[in-house]
Amino acid sequence: MAIPKITSYPLPRWEQTRREEGVKPRVNWVIDPPRAALLIHDMQDYFLSFYDSDAPLVRGMIAHIEALRAQCRALRLPIFYTAQPTRQSPAARALLTDMWGPGLTDKAPEAARIVSDLTPAPEEIVLTKWRYSAFAKTDLKKHLEATGRDQLILCGVYASIGCLATTLDAFMMDVKSFLIADATADFSLADHEMALRYVESRCGRVLNTAEACEFLGQ
């Protein structure tokens, strides 16, 4: 089964949802810039092609990721990207084929590019992505350890799949994750909010872009 066409929806206003539902974060973690790194998750042309053309959801998400990245660059935080390759053998893709079809395997190389608004700088690291979690079959944990980082600011697509899996893996590796609610997107608002609720109640802290930038500005 291939990824379905995605209809745009409003980006979550997570701080408002918290107030309306009377929910408080389970942890009071704060972003500490000397300990933090930014991960821009799967922001490839292929994955964004399933959204409506020029969708407000995607424009808003990218604008928020740009704001986060600009502040992280100014502070010289490590910045990582994940990207699935277009060449994946059946053995390498494995169970992903059963769940999602061939993926990028039959696509032109351009499909694997990080979207043009978020083109990585030469010193920023693009990790080849093989599974839902950005930690699976990559050197992400080694990069974090080498730079003395134990916090991960996470944004991108899709919130309820790779972003959630990465956040859960980070928790089990004693890395504090901050999932940015309005700098991520998903298949639907219900899927998106499910991921936010799971992370906030089980394995991380959910912030919006303004909250994250405030921590980074301190």
RONUKE-552408 format. One record per residue (C-alpha): residue number from 1; x, y, z. Coordinates in nm, 2 decimals, m for minus. Layout:
BEGIN
NUM	X	Y	Z
...
END
This chain:
BEGIN
1	0.00	0.00	0.00
2	0.14	0.34	m0.10
3	0.12	0.66	0.11
4	m0.23	0.81	0.05
5	m0.30	1.16	m0.08
6	m0.32	1.39	0.22
7	m0.57	1.67	0.26
8	m0.44	1.98	0.43
9	m0.55	2.06	0.79
10	m0.47	2.34	1.04
11	m0.15	2.30	1.22
12	m0.21	2.21	1.59
13	m0.22	2.49	1.84
14	m0.09	2.26	2.11
15	m0.07	2.52	2.39
16	m0.44	2.60	2.33
17	m0.53	2.23	2.33
18	m0.36	2.19	2.66
19	m0.55	2.48	2.81
20	m0.89	2.35	2.68
21	m0.83	2.00	2.80
22	m0.66	2.10	3.13
23	m0.36	1.89	3.04
24	m0.01	1.97	3.18
25	0.32	1.84	3.04
26	0.44	1.52	3.22
27	0.79	1.66	3.23
28	0.92	2.01	3.27
29	1.23	1.97	3.05
30	1.37	2.28	2.90
31	1.60	2.31	2.59
32	1.95	2.38	2.70
33	2.14	2.50	2.38
34	2.48	2.36	2.48
35	2.32	2.01	2.51
36	2.08	2.03	2.22
37	2.08	1.93	1.85
38	1.82	1.98	1.58
39	1.68	1.69	1.37
40	1.48	1.77	1.05
41	1.30	1.45	0.98
42	1.23	1.32	0.62
43	1.16	1.66	0.47
44	1.21	1.52	0.12
45	1.02	1.61	m0.20
46	0.88	1.26	m0.21
47	0.71	1.27	0.13
48	0.57	1.62	0.08
49	0.44	1.53	m0.27
50	0.14	1.36	m0.10
51	0.01	1.68	0.04
52	m0.21	1.92	m0.16
53	m0.01	2.14	m0.39
54	0.12	2.45	m0.20
55	m0.08	2.33	0.11
56	m0.10	2.59	0.39
57	m0.01	2.30	0.63
58	0.32	2.24	0.45
59	0.40	2.61	0.41
60	0.34	2.67	0.77
61	0.55	2.37	0.88
62	0.84	2.47	0.66
63	0.83	2.83	0.78
64	0.85	2.71	1.14
65	1.13	2.47	1.06
66	1.32	2.75	0.89
67	1.28	2.97	1.21
68	1.41	2.68	1.43
69	1.70	2.61	1.20
70	1.80	2.98	1.18
71	1.82	3.00	1.55
72	2.01	2.67	1.58
73	2.25	2.78	1.32
74	2.31	3.11	1.50
75	2.39	2.91	1.81
76	2.61	2.66	1.62
77	2.40	2.37	1.73
78	2.45	2.04	1.54
79	2.18	2.00	1.27
80	2.09	1.67	1.12
81	1.85	1.56	0.85
82	1.71	1.22	0.76
83	1.65	1.11	0.40
84	1.55	0.78	0.25
85	1.75	0.67	m0.05
86	1.60	0.60	m0.39
87	1.80	0.27	m0.42
88	1.67	0.02	m0.17
89	1.71	m0.35	m0.22
90	1.42	m0.57	m0.11
91	1.64	m0.69	0.18
92	1.72	m0.34	0.29
93	1.36	m0.22	0.27
94	1.22	m0.54	0.42
95	0.89	m0.49	0.60
96	0.85	m0.14	0.49
97	0.75	m0.28	0.15
98	0.47	m0.48	0.30
99	0.33	m0.17	0.48
100	0.40	0.11	0.23
101	0.50	m0.04	m0.10
102	0.83	0.03	m0.28
103	0.88	0.38	m0.15
104	1.14	0.59	m0.33
105	1.29	0.28	m0.51
106	1.11	0.35	m0.84
107	1.14	0.73	m0.82
108	1.38	0.97	m0.99
109	1.67	1.07	m0.78
110	1.52	1.42	m0.74
111	1.24	1.27	m0.52
112	1.49	1.20	m0.25
113	1.61	1.56	m0.22
114	1.55	1.77	0.09
115	1.30	2.03	m0.01
116	1.46	2.34	m0.15
117	1.36	2.57	0.13
118	1.55	2.35	0.37
119	1.86	2.26	0.17
120	2.13	2.15	0.42
121	2.45	2.35	0.46
122	2.77	2.17	0.38
123	2.86	2.12	0.74
124	2.52	1.98	0.83
125	2.48	1.60	0.83
126	2.22	1.41	0.62
127	2.16	1.06	0.76
128	2.05	0.79	0.53
129	1.72	0.67	0.67
130	1.62	0.30	0.67
131	1.35	0.26	0.93
132	1.09	0.46	1.11
133	1.33	0.58	1.38
134	1.62	0.81	1.28
135	1.83	0.60	1.52
136	1.78	0.27	1.35
137	2.07	0.17	1.12
138	2.23	0.52	1.14
139	2.51	0.69	1.34
140	2.28	0.95	1.50
141	2.35	0.84	1.85
142	2.73	0.84	1.79
143	2.71	1.19	1.64
144	2.52	1.31	1.95
145	2.77	1.15	2.19
146	3.07	1.29	1.99
147	2.93	1.65	2.03
148	2.82	1.61	2.39
149	2.45	1.63	2.31
150	2.17	1.46	2.50
151	1.88	1.67	2.38
152	1.71	1.65	2.05
153	1.47	1.91	1.89
154	1.26	1.72	1.64
155	1.05	1.84	1.35
156	0.94	1.72	1.00
157	0.71	1.44	0.88
158	0.53	1.22	0.96
159	0.45	1.30	1.32
160	0.28	0.97	1.41
161	0.54	0.75	1.23
162	0.91	0.84	1.21
163	0.89	1.14	1.45
164	0.71	0.94	1.71
165	0.94	0.64	1.67
166	1.25	0.86	1.69
167	1.13	1.03	2.00
168	1.05	0.70	2.17
169	1.40	0.56	2.08
170	1.56	0.88	2.21
171	1.39	0.83	2.54
172	1.52	0.48	2.57
173	1.87	0.61	2.50
174	1.85	0.88	2.77
175	1.82	1.16	2.52
176	1.56	1.42	2.60
177	1.34	1.49	2.30
178	1.14	1.80	2.22
179	0.88	1.74	1.94
180	0.77	2.07	1.78
181	0.40	2.05	1.73
182	0.36	2.32	1.46
183	0.69	2.22	1.28
184	0.56	1.87	1.21
185	0.28	1.73	0.99
186	0.10	1.40	0.94
187	m0.17	1.23	0.75
188	m0.45	1.40	0.94
189	m0.50	1.62	1.24
190	m0.62	1.32	1.44
191	m0.30	1.13	1.36
192	m0.09	1.44	1.44
193	m0.26	1.50	1.78
194	m0.23	1.13	1.87
195	0.15	1.16	1.82
196	0.17	1.47	2.03
197	m0.04	1.32	2.31
198	0.17	1.00	2.31
199	0.50	1.19	2.32
200	0.39	1.43	2.59
201	0.25	1.15	2.81
202	0.52	0.88	2.75
203	0.85	0.99	2.62
204	0.92	1.36	2.56
205	0.80	1.72	2.57
206	0.59	1.88	2.31
207	0.65	2.25	2.23
208	0.54	2.49	1.97
209	0.80	2.68	1.76
210	0.77	3.00	1.96
211	0.83	2.81	2.29
212	1.13	2.63	2.14
213	1.28	2.96	2.01
214	1.23	3.12	2.34
215	1.44	2.85	2.51
216	1.70	2.88	2.24
217	1.71	3.25	2.29
218	1.79	3.24	2.66
END
